[in-house]
Amino acid sequence: MATVNQIWPFERRRYLKAHGITTLFILDLCLRCVNGYLSSPHVGQEPPYSRDAQPVIASPVVPSPSASPTDSDGYAANCPSGGQCNRLPADCFNCSYHHNCSYGKPASFSCKAKRGVHCTVESGKQQTNFSLSITCQFCWQLDLSQYRCSNSTSCMTVACPRKRYNALCQVLDHVHCLGKRVFQKRLYCNWTGGYKWSTALALSITLGGFGADRFYLGQWREGLGKLFSFGGLGIWTLIDVLLIGAGYVGPADGSLYI
């Protein structure tokens, strides 16, 4: 009986301790919820006002006025008014191009002038929809005279084999073709730094023994070598006349002669 009386207070204390911890946890949770509810701005409280903050006015959504054709359509300035539709620049109309035509053969496509563009057909009647007849070919297949490409000044034009560079090309406005009007193409290095072949050859014949030709082409190391060796006793001078005359020796920056 004494043993039972000793165990009962111990179990009772452990039960009360667990019950107290649970009660404190529930009470803390309730206090957190009440504090969060009272601190929210919808219970009679105004949101904190900042001097830099701008007032927000709730108003119905009103669609913004449409921009004028002058502001939104920058192409309109480049589109002649009253001209023939099939002679307008490519940015002045949209066409439904398809690729089921025969390469190199004429093909007709349905086109529509853009907003603000006024053009006429062959009969002189103003019309928005018209038919455009072009040669069936992609833009990158056009002749070199029908597009313009960027030029690189960092590649060697005088090299064996000839070097190429990646150029960004754009079709001229009045030329119509299939596909993208801006494309990349591998072109041979073809640029000039202003050096004349006739001047270099004349210097090589007259003052080549003093390295004047090499100095003119920007090759100062070879020029110093020819100057202090008296043109390699004439042998180097003769060789340079032949190399410059054949175009094998060019400017040091890798450009072409004029």
Accessible surface in RSA format (square Angstrom, percent):
REM  Atomic radii and reference values for relative SASA: ProtOr
REM  Chains: A
REM  Algorithm: Lee & Richards
REM  Probe-radius: 1.40
REM  Slices: 20
REM RES _ NUM      All-atoms   Total-Side   Main-Chain    Non-polar    All polar
REM                ABS   REL    ABS   REL    ABS   REL    ABS   REL    ABS   REL
RES MET A   1   178.08  92.2 135.50  89.7  42.58 101.4 112.62  95.8  65.46  86.7
RES ALA A   2    68.63  63.1  60.02  92.6   8.60  19.6  64.67  91.1   3.96  10.5
RES THR A   3    87.38  62.1  86.67  87.9   0.71   1.7  51.51  69.2  35.86  54.2
RES VAL A   4    95.07  62.6  94.11  85.2   0.95   2.3  94.43  82.0   0.64   1.7
RES ASN A   5    84.07  58.0  76.78  74.2   7.29  17.6  27.19  65.4  56.88  55.0
RES GLN A   6   134.89  75.4 116.53  85.2  18.36  43.7  43.30  92.2  91.59  69.5
RES ILE A   7    94.31  53.7  91.71  68.3   2.60   6.3  94.31  67.9   0.00   0.0
RES TRP A   8   159.53  64.0 157.27  76.1   2.26   5.3 143.45  76.5  16.08  26.1
RES PRO A   9    53.54  39.0  51.10  46.6   2.44   8.9  53.47  44.1   0.07   0.4
RES PHE A  10   109.88  55.0 109.34  67.7   0.55   1.4 109.34  66.3   0.55   1.6
RES GLU A  11    69.20  39.7  65.78  49.8   3.42   8.1  27.76  53.7  41.44  33.8
RES ARG A  12   139.12  58.4 135.05  68.8   4.07   9.7  26.08  35.6 113.04  68.5
RES ARG A  13   148.34  62.3 142.28  72.5   6.07  14.4  72.38  98.9  75.96  46.0
RES ARG A  14   144.19  60.5 138.81  70.8   5.38  12.8  55.46  75.8  88.73  53.8
RES TYR A  15   149.07  69.6 142.65  81.2   6.42  16.7 109.15  82.0  39.92  49.2
RES LEU A  16    99.62  55.5  91.65  65.6   7.97  20.0  91.95  64.6   7.67  20.6
RES LYS A  17   145.72  71.1 134.02  82.2  11.69  27.8  86.96  78.3  58.76  62.6
RES ALA A  18    57.85  53.2  51.66  79.7   6.19  14.1  56.38  79.4   1.48   3.9
RES HIS A  19   106.42  58.2 100.93  70.2   5.49  14.0  68.03  70.1  38.38  44.7
RES GLY A  20    28.66  35.3   0.00   N/A  28.66  35.3  28.41  78.0   0.26   0.6
RES ILE A  21   106.27  60.5 104.43  77.8   1.84   4.4 104.87  75.5   1.40   3.8
RES THR A  22    74.88  53.3  71.16  72.1   3.72   8.9  49.22  66.1  25.65  38.8
RES THR A  23    66.86  47.6  64.42  65.3   2.44   5.8  59.57  80.0   7.29  11.0
RES LEU A  24   120.28  67.0 116.16  83.1   4.12  10.4 116.46  81.8   3.82  10.3
RES PHE A  25   136.69  68.4 130.61  80.9   6.08  15.8 136.08  82.5   0.60   1.7
RES ILE A  26    97.31  55.4  97.31  72.5   0.00   0.0  97.31  70.1   0.00   0.0
RES LEU A  27    96.06  53.5  93.74  67.1   2.31   5.8  95.76  67.3   0.29   0.8
RES ASP A  28    68.34  47.9  66.17  65.9   2.17   5.1  20.45  48.1  47.89  47.8
RES LEU A  29    95.14  53.0  94.48  67.6   0.66   1.6  95.06  66.8   0.08   0.2
RES CYS A  30    64.28  48.6  60.40  67.4   3.88   9.1  21.40  54.2  42.88  46.2
RES LEU A  31   108.02  60.2 104.56  74.8   3.46   8.7 104.87  73.7   3.15   8.5
RES ARG A  32   164.14  68.9 150.94  76.9  13.20  31.4  49.30  67.4 114.84  69.6
RES CYS A  33    80.57  60.9  66.53  74.2  14.04  33.0  33.07  83.8  47.50  51.2
RES VAL A  34    81.63  53.7  79.15  71.7   2.48   6.0  81.62  70.9   0.01   0.0
RES ASN A  35   101.56  70.0  98.58  95.3   2.99   7.2  17.13  41.2  84.44  81.6
RES GLY A  36    43.26  53.3   0.00   N/A  43.26  53.3  33.85  92.9   9.41  21.1
RES TYR A  37   131.71  61.5 124.31  70.7   7.40  19.2  90.91  68.3  40.80  50.3
RES LEU A  38    94.46  52.6  93.16  66.7   1.29   3.2  93.30  65.5   1.15   3.1
RES SER A  39    76.50  64.6  51.05  68.1  25.46  58.6  41.06  87.4  35.44  49.6
RES SER A  40    23.74  20.1  18.52  24.7   5.22  12.0  23.74  50.6   0.00   0.0
RES PRO A  41    85.64  62.4  75.60  68.9  10.04  36.5  77.49  64.0   8.15  50.6
RES HIS A  42   125.48  68.6  90.63  63.0  34.85  89.2  85.60  88.2  39.88  46.4
RES VAL A  43    51.06  33.6  41.36  37.4   9.70  23.4  45.41  39.5   5.65  15.3
RES GLY A  44    86.84 107.1   0.00   N/A  86.84 107.1  46.17 126.7  40.67  91.1
RES GLN A  45    90.83  50.8  79.35  58.0  11.48  27.3  29.00  61.7  61.83  46.9
RES GLU A  46   156.27  89.7 134.31 101.6  21.96  52.3  60.52 117.1  95.75  78.2
RES PRO A  47    86.38  63.0  77.84  71.0   8.54  31.0  78.66  64.9   7.72  48.0
RES PRO A  48   136.63  99.6 105.12  95.8  31.51 114.5 117.33  96.9  19.30 119.9
RES TYR A  49   189.54  88.5 152.38  86.7  37.16  96.7 120.14  90.3  69.40  85.6
RES SER A  50    55.88  47.2  49.94  66.7   5.94  13.7  35.26  75.1  20.62  28.9
RES ARG A  51   221.52  93.0 197.49 100.7  24.03  57.2  73.48 100.4 148.04  89.7
RES ASP A  52   125.40  87.8 105.33 104.8  20.06  47.4  37.15  87.4  88.25  88.0
RES ALA A  53    52.30  48.1  36.14  55.8  16.16  36.8  46.32  65.2   5.99  15.9
RES GLN A  54   144.95  81.1 130.18  95.1  14.77  35.2  55.85 118.9  89.10  67.6
RES PRO A  55   112.44  81.9  85.46  77.9  26.97  98.1  96.99  80.1  15.45  96.0
RES VAL A  56   143.62  94.5 110.13  99.7  33.50  80.7 113.40  98.5  30.23  82.0
RES ILE A  57   145.34  82.7 120.69  89.9  24.65  59.4 123.75  89.1  21.59  58.6
RES ALA A  58   104.01  95.6  69.05 106.6  34.96  79.5  76.75 108.1  27.25  72.2
RES SER A  59    80.81  68.3  52.73  70.4  28.08  64.7  30.86  65.7  49.96  70.0
RES PRO A  60   116.54  84.9 100.60  91.7  15.94  57.9 112.29  92.7   4.25  26.4
RES VAL A  61   147.63  97.1 118.58 107.4  29.04  70.0 123.88 107.6  23.75  64.4
RES VAL A  62   119.44  78.6  97.31  88.1  22.13  53.3  97.88  85.0  21.57  58.5
RES PRO A  63   115.30  84.0  96.73  88.2  18.57  67.5 106.28  87.7   9.02  56.1
RES SER A  64    98.65  83.4  73.99  98.8  24.66  56.8  44.80  95.4  53.85  75.4
RES PRO A  65   126.06  91.9 101.96  92.9  24.11  87.6 112.99  93.3  13.07  81.2
RES SER A  66   105.73  89.3  73.30  97.8  32.43  74.7  48.48 103.2  57.25  80.2
RES ALA A  67    58.92  54.2  36.51  56.3  22.41  51.0  45.57  64.2  13.35  35.4
RES SER A  68    50.22  42.4  41.74  55.7   8.48  19.5  42.08  89.6   8.14  11.4
RES PRO A  69    67.41  49.1  67.28  61.3   0.13   0.5  67.41  55.7   0.00   0.0
RES THR A  70   116.86  83.1  99.05 100.4  17.81  42.5  68.76  92.4  48.10  72.7
RES ASP A  71   113.59  79.6  79.67  79.3  33.92  80.2  25.67  60.4  87.92  87.7
RES SER A  72    60.23  50.9  24.35  32.5  35.87  82.6  33.71  71.8  26.52  37.2
RES ASP A  73    15.00  10.5  12.93  12.9   2.08   4.9   0.30   0.7  14.70  14.7
RES GLY A  74    58.55  72.2   0.00   N/A  58.55  72.2  39.84 109.3  18.71  41.9
RES TYR A  75    42.29  19.7  34.40  19.6   7.89  20.5  34.14  25.7   8.15  10.0
RES ALA A  76    34.73  31.9  23.14  35.7  11.59  26.4  23.64  33.3  11.09  29.4
RES ALA A  77    98.73  90.8  55.56  85.7  43.17  98.2  67.79  95.5  30.93  81.9
RES ASN A  78   109.80  75.7  93.57  90.4  16.23  39.1  26.89  64.7  82.91  80.1
RES CYS A  79    14.70  11.1   1.41   1.6  13.30  31.3   1.91   4.8  12.80  13.8
RES PRO A  80    73.61  53.6  61.11  55.7  12.50  45.4  72.82  60.1   0.79   4.9
RES SER A  81    93.83  79.3  60.26  80.4  33.57  77.3  40.95  87.2  52.88  74.1
RES GLY A  82    48.00  59.2   0.00   N/A  48.00  59.2  27.63  75.8  20.37  45.6
RES GLY A  83    27.57  34.0   0.00   N/A  27.57  34.0  26.88  73.8   0.69   1.5
RES GLN A  84    68.29  38.2  62.65  45.8   5.64  13.4  15.73  33.5  52.56  39.9
RES CYS A  85     2.38   1.8   1.61   1.8   0.77   1.8   1.61   4.1   0.77   0.8
RES ASN A  86    56.33  38.8  45.09  43.6  11.24  27.1   8.79  21.2  47.53  45.9
RES ARG A  87   188.53  79.2 164.05  83.6  24.48  58.3  53.57  73.2 134.96  81.8
RES LEU A  88     1.19   0.7   0.94   0.7   0.25   0.6   0.94   0.7   0.24   0.7
RES PRO A  89    27.02  19.7  26.83  24.5   0.18   0.7  26.96  22.3   0.06   0.4
RES ALA A  90    18.23  16.8   7.59  11.7  10.64  24.2   7.67  10.8  10.55  28.0
RES ASP A  91    79.22  55.5  77.13  76.8   2.08   4.9  15.95  37.5  63.27  63.1
RES CYS A  92     0.46   0.3   0.46   0.5   0.00   0.0   0.00   0.0   0.46   0.5
RES PHE A  93     8.66   4.3   2.14   1.3   6.52  17.0   2.14   1.3   6.52  18.7
RES ASN A  94    93.32  64.4  87.29  84.4   6.03  14.5  31.02  74.7  62.30  60.2
RES CYS A  95    26.73  20.2   0.56   0.6  26.17  61.5   2.87   7.3  23.85  25.7
RES SER A  96    73.81  62.4  58.07  77.5  15.75  36.3  56.87 121.1  16.95  23.7
RES TYR A  97    79.18  37.0  50.15  28.5  29.03  75.6  42.74  32.1  36.44  44.9
RES HIS A  98    79.38  43.4  73.60  51.2   5.78  14.8  66.46  68.5  12.92  15.0
RES HIS A  99   119.07  65.1  90.99  63.2  28.09  71.8  61.57  63.5  57.50  66.9
RES ASN A 100   127.14  87.7  88.77  85.8  38.37  92.4  45.94 110.6  81.20  78.5
RES CYS A 101    32.54  24.6   6.88   7.7  25.65  60.3  14.92  37.8  17.61  19.0
RES SER A 102    70.33  59.4  58.70  78.3  11.62  26.8  24.86  52.9  45.46  63.7
RES TYR A 103   142.55  66.6 120.08  68.3  22.47  58.5  91.11  68.5  51.44  63.4
RES GLY A 104    40.69  50.2   0.00   N/A  40.69  50.2  18.33  50.3  22.36  50.1
RES LYS A 105   123.69  60.3 123.60  75.8   0.09   0.2  74.49  67.0  49.21  52.4
RES PRO A 106   109.83  80.0  87.54  79.8  22.28  81.0  87.91  72.6  21.91 136.2
RES ALA A 107    13.24  12.2   5.35   8.3   7.89  18.0  13.10  18.5   0.14   0.4
RES SER A 108    71.64  60.5  52.64  70.3  19.00  43.8  26.63  56.7  45.01  63.1
RES PHE A 109     4.85   2.4   0.00   0.0   4.85  12.6   4.79   2.9   0.07   0.2
RES SER A 110    80.83  68.3  73.80  98.5   7.03  16.2  34.08  72.6  46.75  65.5
RES CYS A 111     5.80   4.4   0.00   0.0   5.80  13.6   2.69   6.8   3.11   3.4
RES LYS A 112   121.30  59.2 120.27  73.8   1.03   2.5  62.58  56.3  58.73  62.6
RES ALA A 113     6.02   5.5   0.51   0.8   5.51  12.5   0.51   0.7   5.51  14.6
RES LYS A 114    57.43  28.0  47.90  29.4   9.53  22.7  21.19  19.1  36.24  38.6
RES ARG A 115   142.68  59.9 126.11  64.3  16.57  39.4  77.46 105.9  65.22  39.5
RES GLY A 116    41.33  51.0   0.00   N/A  41.33  51.0  16.43  45.1  24.89  55.8
RES VAL A 117    14.91   9.8   0.67   0.6  14.24  34.3   3.33   2.9  11.57  31.4
RES HIS A 118    94.57  51.7  91.72  63.8   2.85   7.3  66.30  68.3  28.27  32.9
RES CYS A 119     0.89   0.7   0.05   0.1   0.83   2.0   0.06   0.2   0.82   0.9
RES THR A 120    26.41  18.8  26.41  26.8   0.00   0.0  18.53  24.9   7.88  11.9
RES VAL A 121    37.67  24.8  31.14  28.2   6.53  15.7  35.96  31.2   1.71   4.6
RES GLU A 122   147.53  84.7 117.93  89.2  29.60  70.5  41.82  80.9 105.71  86.3
RES SER A 123    99.41  84.0  54.19  72.3  45.22 104.2  58.78 125.2  40.63  56.9
RES GLY A 124    52.24  64.4   0.00   N/A  52.24  64.4  29.35  80.5  22.90  51.3
RES LYS A 125   144.62  70.6 136.62  83.8   8.00  19.1  86.40  77.8  58.22  62.0
RES GLN A 126   111.22  62.2  91.75  67.1  19.47  46.4  29.67  63.2  81.54  61.8
RES GLN A 127    78.31  43.8  70.15  51.3   8.16  19.4  21.14  45.0  57.17  43.4
RES THR A 128    68.29  48.6  63.75  64.6   4.54  10.8  28.02  37.6  40.27  60.9
RES ASN A 129    86.03  59.3  84.40  81.6   1.63   3.9  26.49  63.8  59.54  57.6
RES PHE A 130    20.28  10.1   4.95   3.1  15.33  39.9  16.95  10.3   3.34   9.5
RES SER A 131    77.56  65.5  55.72  74.4  21.84  50.3  42.93  91.4  34.63  48.5
RES LEU A 132     4.24   2.4   4.22   3.0   0.02   0.1   4.24   3.0   0.00   0.0
RES SER A 133    77.29  65.3  51.87  69.2  25.41  58.5  33.75  71.9  43.54  61.0
RES ILE A 134    18.20  10.4   8.91   6.6   9.28  22.4  18.20  13.1   0.00   0.0
RES THR A 135    60.64  43.1  55.04  55.8   5.60  13.3  19.67  26.4  40.97  61.9
RES CYS A 136     7.32   5.5   7.32   8.2   0.00   0.0   0.00   0.0   7.32   7.9
RES GLN A 137    34.29  19.2  32.50  23.8   1.79   4.3   2.21   4.7  32.08  24.3
RES PHE A 138    69.78  34.9  69.78  43.2   0.00   0.0  69.78  42.3   0.00   0.0
RES CYS A 139     1.83   1.4   1.03   1.1   0.80   1.9   1.03   2.6   0.80   0.9
RES TRP A 140   137.31  55.1 135.85  65.8   1.46   3.4 120.60  64.3  16.71  27.1
RES GLN A 141    57.96  32.4  35.45  25.9  22.51  53.6  12.41  26.4  45.55  34.5
RES LEU A 142    10.82   6.0   2.28   1.6   8.54  21.5   3.26   2.3   7.56  20.4
RES ASP A 143    90.68  63.5  78.35  78.0  12.34  29.2  31.99  75.3  58.69  58.5
RES LEU A 144   118.72  66.1 109.24  78.2   9.48  23.8 109.39  76.8   9.34  25.1
RES SER A 145    74.53  63.0  58.35  77.9  16.18  37.3  49.19 104.8  25.34  35.5
RES GLN A 146    60.89  34.0  60.74  44.4   0.15   0.4  10.14  21.6  50.75  38.5
RES TYR A 147     5.72   2.7   1.44   0.8   4.28  11.1   1.30   1.0   4.42   5.5
RES ARG A 148   144.35  60.6 139.51  71.1   4.84  11.5  66.62  91.0  77.73  47.1
RES CYS A 149    42.77  32.4  10.06  11.2  32.71  76.9   9.95  25.2  32.82  35.4
RES SER A 150    58.62  49.5  45.74  61.0  12.87  29.7  47.08 100.3  11.54  16.2
RES ASN A 151    89.33  61.6  59.73  57.7  29.60  71.3  28.60  68.8  60.73  58.7
RES SER A 152    22.92  19.4  16.83  22.5   6.08  14.0  15.86  33.8   7.06   9.9
RES THR A 153    95.26  67.8  76.31  77.4  18.95  45.2  43.15  58.0  52.11  78.8
RES SER A 154   108.80  91.9  68.20  91.0  40.60  93.5  53.27 113.4  55.53  77.8
RES CYS A 155    18.65  14.1  12.66  14.1   5.99  14.1  18.19  46.1   0.47   0.5
RES MET A 156    77.25  40.0  76.88  50.9   0.37   0.9  58.50  49.7  18.75  24.8
RES THR A 157     9.35   6.6   0.02   0.0   9.32  22.2   0.76   1.0   8.58  13.0
RES VAL A 158    46.42  30.5  32.01  29.0  14.40  34.7  35.69  31.0  10.73  29.1
RES ALA A 159    32.95  30.3  10.78  16.6  22.18  50.4  21.93  30.9  11.03  29.2
RES CYS A 160   121.57  92.0  86.21  96.2  35.35  83.1  24.50  62.1  97.06 104.7
RES PRO A 161   116.08  84.6 108.61  99.0   7.48  27.2 114.41  94.5   1.67  10.4
RES ARG A 162   132.80  55.8 115.01  58.6  17.79  42.4  50.65  69.2  82.15  49.8
RES LYS A 163   106.39  51.9 100.80  61.8   5.59  13.3  60.27  54.3  46.11  49.1
RES ARG A 164   103.79  43.6  84.39  43.0  19.41  46.2  17.97  24.6  85.82  52.0
RES TYR A 165    27.49  12.8  23.18  13.2   4.31  11.2  18.69  14.0   8.80  10.8
RES ASN A 166   103.06  71.1  76.89  74.3  26.17  63.0  16.59  39.9  86.48  83.6
RES ALA A 167     0.70   0.6   0.00   0.0   0.70   1.6   0.70   1.0   0.00   0.0
RES LEU A 168    98.86  55.1  90.69  64.9   8.18  20.6  90.69  63.7   8.18  22.0
RES CYS A 169     0.35   0.3   0.00   0.0   0.35   0.8   0.35   0.9   0.00   0.0
RES GLN A 170   106.03  59.3 104.42  76.3   1.62   3.9  18.85  40.1  87.18  66.1
RES VAL A 171     4.28   2.8   0.00   0.0   4.28  10.3   0.00   0.0   4.28  11.6
RES LEU A 172    43.31  24.1  40.44  28.9   2.87   7.2  43.31  30.4   0.00   0.0
RES ASP A 173    87.32  61.2  82.93  82.5   4.40  10.4  16.90  39.8  70.43  70.2
RES HIS A 174   126.28  69.0 112.22  78.0  14.06  36.0  77.40  79.8  48.88  56.9
RES VAL A 175    13.11   8.6  10.24   9.3   2.87   6.9  13.11  11.4   0.00   0.0
RES HIS A 176    26.20  14.3  13.50   9.4  12.71  32.5  12.04  12.4  14.16  16.5
RES CYS A 177     4.37   3.3   0.00   0.0   4.37  10.3   0.00   0.0   4.37   4.7
RES LEU A 178     2.63   1.5   2.54   1.8   0.09   0.2   2.54   1.8   0.09   0.2
RES GLY A 179    45.54  56.2   0.00   N/A  45.54  56.2  25.88  71.0  19.66  44.0
RES LYS A 180   170.14  83.0 156.14  95.8  14.01  33.4 105.25  94.7  64.90  69.1
RES ARG A 181    58.57  24.6  53.53  27.3   5.04  12.0  41.85  57.2  16.72  10.1
RES VAL A 182    70.77  46.6  60.90  55.1   9.87  23.8  60.90  52.9   9.87  26.8
RES PHE A 183    23.27  11.6  16.76  10.4   6.51  16.9  23.27  14.1   0.00   0.0
RES GLN A 184   135.46  75.8 110.70  80.9  24.76  59.0  27.85  59.3 107.61  81.6
RES LYS A 185    58.14  28.4  51.15  31.4   6.98  16.6  43.68  39.3  14.46  15.4
RES ARG A 186   130.46  54.8 120.64  61.5   9.81  23.4  52.72  72.0  77.74  47.1
RES LEU A 187    38.89  21.7  37.96  27.2   0.93   2.3  38.89  27.3   0.00   0.0
RES TYR A 188    90.20  42.1  83.49  47.5   6.71  17.5  50.59  38.0  39.61  48.8
RES CYS A 189     2.11   1.6   0.68   0.8   1.43   3.4   0.68   1.7   1.43   1.5
RES ASN A 190    92.44  63.7  83.92  81.1   8.52  20.5  13.00  31.3  79.44  76.8
RES TRP A 191    30.08  12.1  23.39  11.3   6.69  15.7  30.08  16.0   0.00   0.0
RES THR A 192    72.16  51.3  52.49  53.2  19.67  46.9  52.49  70.5  19.67  29.7
RES GLY A 193    42.00  51.8   0.00   N/A  42.00  51.8  14.23  39.0  27.77  62.2
RES GLY A 194    42.95  53.0   0.00   N/A  42.95  53.0  23.03  63.2  19.92  44.6
RES TYR A 195    54.00  25.2  53.66  30.5   0.34   0.9  19.65  14.8  34.35  42.3
RES LYS A 196   106.81  52.1 106.81  65.5   0.00   0.0  49.02  44.1  57.79  61.6
RES TRP A 197    95.86  38.5  95.33  46.1   0.52   1.2  92.66  49.4   3.20   5.2
RES SER A 198    68.63  58.0  60.98  81.4   7.65  17.6  43.50  92.6  25.13  35.2
RES THR A 199    49.11  34.9  44.17  44.8   4.94  11.8  32.74  44.0  16.37  24.7
RES ALA A 200     0.00   0.0   0.00   0.0   0.00   0.0   0.00   0.0   0.00   0.0
RES LEU A 201    36.79  20.5  36.79  26.3   0.00   0.0  36.79  25.8   0.00   0.0
RES ALA A 202    52.06  47.9  47.08  72.7   4.97  11.3  51.65  72.7   0.41   1.1
RES LEU A 203    43.28  24.1  43.28  31.0   0.00   0.0  43.28  30.4   0.00   0.0
RES SER A 204     0.00   0.0   0.00   0.0   0.00   0.0   0.00   0.0   0.00   0.0
RES ILE A 205   108.74  61.9  85.59  63.8  23.15  55.8  86.80  62.5  21.94  59.5
RES THR A 206    98.56  70.1  67.53  68.5  31.02  73.9  67.67  90.9  30.89  46.7
RES LEU A 207    83.85  46.7  83.69  59.9   0.16   0.4  83.85  58.9   0.00   0.0
RES GLY A 208     0.61   0.8   0.00   N/A   0.61   0.8   0.00   0.0   0.61   1.4
RES GLY A 209    24.16  29.8   0.00   N/A  24.16  29.8  18.55  50.9   5.61  12.6
RES PHE A 210   120.43  60.2 117.33  72.7   3.10   8.1 117.33  71.1   3.10   8.9
RES GLY A 211     0.00   0.0   0.00   N/A   0.00   0.0   0.00   0.0   0.00   0.0
RES ALA A 212    22.64  20.8  16.50  25.5   6.14  14.0  20.65  29.1   1.98   5.3
RES ASP A 213     0.00   0.0   0.00   0.0   0.00   0.0   0.00   0.0   0.00   0.0
RES ARG A 214    23.18   9.7  23.18  11.8   0.00   0.0   0.00   0.0  23.18  14.0
RES PHE A 215    81.78  40.9  64.02  39.7  17.75  46.2  64.81  39.3  16.96  48.5
RES TYR A 216    66.52  31.1  50.11  28.5  16.41  42.7  52.63  39.6  13.89  17.1
RES LEU A 217     0.12   0.1   0.00   0.0   0.12   0.3   0.00   0.0   0.12   0.3
RES GLY A 218    36.26  44.7   0.00   N/A  36.26  44.7  23.97  65.8  12.30  27.5
RES GLN A 219    30.82  17.2  25.45  18.6   5.37  12.8  14.42  30.7  16.40  12.4
RES TRP A 220   134.12  53.8 133.78  64.8   0.34   0.8 112.29  59.9  21.84  35.4
RES ARG A 221   165.69  69.6 154.54  78.8  11.15  26.5  55.21  75.4 110.48  67.0
RES GLU A 222    67.71  38.9  64.77  49.0   2.94   7.0  21.13  40.9  46.58  38.0
RES GLY A 223     0.00   0.0   0.00   N/A   0.00   0.0   0.00   0.0   0.00   0.0
RES LEU A 224    68.82  38.3  68.64  49.1   0.18   0.5  68.80  48.3   0.02   0.1
RES GLY A 225    29.56  36.5   0.00   N/A  29.56  36.5  27.27  74.8   2.29   5.1
RES LYS A 226     0.00   0.0   0.00   0.0   0.00   0.0   0.00   0.0   0.00   0.0
RES LEU A 227    65.12  36.3  59.33  42.4   5.79  14.6  59.33  41.7   5.79  15.6
RES PHE A 228   157.17  78.6 131.93  81.7  25.24  65.7 135.49  82.1  21.68  62.1
RES SER A 229    41.91  35.4  33.33  44.5   8.58  19.8  40.68  86.6   1.23   1.7
RES PHE A 230   148.17  74.1 137.74  85.3  10.42  27.1 139.65  84.7   8.52  24.4
RES GLY A 231     0.00   0.0   0.00   N/A   0.00   0.0   0.00   0.0   0.00   0.0
RES GLY A 232    21.74  26.8   0.00   N/A  21.74  26.8  16.18  44.4   5.56  12.4
RES LEU A 233   155.51  86.6 126.38  90.4  29.14  73.3 133.54  93.8  21.97  59.1
RES GLY A 234    38.50  47.5   0.00   N/A  38.50  47.5  29.61  81.3   8.89  19.9
RES ILE A 235   118.80  67.6 116.01  86.4   2.79   6.7 118.79  85.5   0.01   0.0
RES TRP A 236    75.52  30.3  73.13  35.4   2.39   5.6  67.46  36.0   8.06  13.1
RES THR A 237    23.41  16.6  23.41  23.7   0.00   0.0  22.63  30.4   0.78   1.2
RES LEU A 238   112.65  62.7 110.09  78.8   2.56   6.4 112.42  78.9   0.24   0.6
RES ILE A 239    81.09  46.1  81.09  60.4   0.00   0.0  81.09  58.4   0.00   0.0
RES ASP A 240     0.39   0.3   0.39   0.4   0.00   0.0   0.00   0.0   0.38   0.4
RES VAL A 241    33.09  21.8  31.67  28.7   1.41   3.4  31.67  27.5   1.41   3.8
RES LEU A 242   118.44  66.0 110.24  78.9   8.20  20.6 113.37  79.6   5.07  13.6
RES LEU A 243    56.05  31.2  56.05  40.1   0.00   0.0  56.05  39.4   0.00   0.0
RES ILE A 244     0.00   0.0   0.00   0.0   0.00   0.0   0.00   0.0   0.00   0.0
RES GLY A 245    33.37  41.2   0.00   N/A  33.37  41.2  14.30  39.2  19.07  42.7
RES ALA A 246    86.46  79.5  43.20  66.7  43.26  98.4  55.32  77.9  31.14  82.5
RES GLY A 247    31.48  38.8   0.00   N/A  31.48  38.8  15.93  43.7  15.56  34.8
RES TYR A 248   151.70  70.8 141.16  80.3  10.54  27.4  99.78  75.0  51.92  64.0
RES VAL A 249    15.71  10.3  12.42  11.2   3.29   7.9  15.71  13.6   0.00   0.0
RES GLY A 250     5.33   6.6   0.00   N/A   5.33   6.6   0.58   1.6   4.76  10.7
RES PRO A 251     5.30   3.9   0.00   0.0   5.30  19.3   0.00   0.0   5.30  32.9
RES ALA A 252    52.70  48.5  25.80  39.8  26.90  61.2  32.12  45.2  20.58  54.5
RES ASP A 253    64.24  45.0  41.79  41.6  22.45  53.1  40.53  95.4  23.71  23.6
RES GLY A 254     0.04   0.1   0.00   N/A   0.04   0.1   0.04   0.1   0.00   0.0
RES SER A 255     0.00   0.0   0.00   0.0   0.00   0.0   0.00   0.0   0.00   0.0
RES LEU A 256    58.04  32.3  57.52  41.1   0.52   1.3  58.04  40.8   0.00   0.0
RES TYR A 257    43.62  20.4  23.77  13.5  19.85  51.7  23.77  17.9  19.85  24.5
RES ILE A 258   121.87  69.3  73.47  54.7  48.39 116.6  99.52  71.7  22.35  60.7
END  Absolute sums over single chains surface
CHAIN  1 A    18759.4      15343.6       3415.8      11830.6       6928.8
END  Absolute sums over all chains
TOTAL         18759.4      15343.6       3415.8      11830.6       6928.8
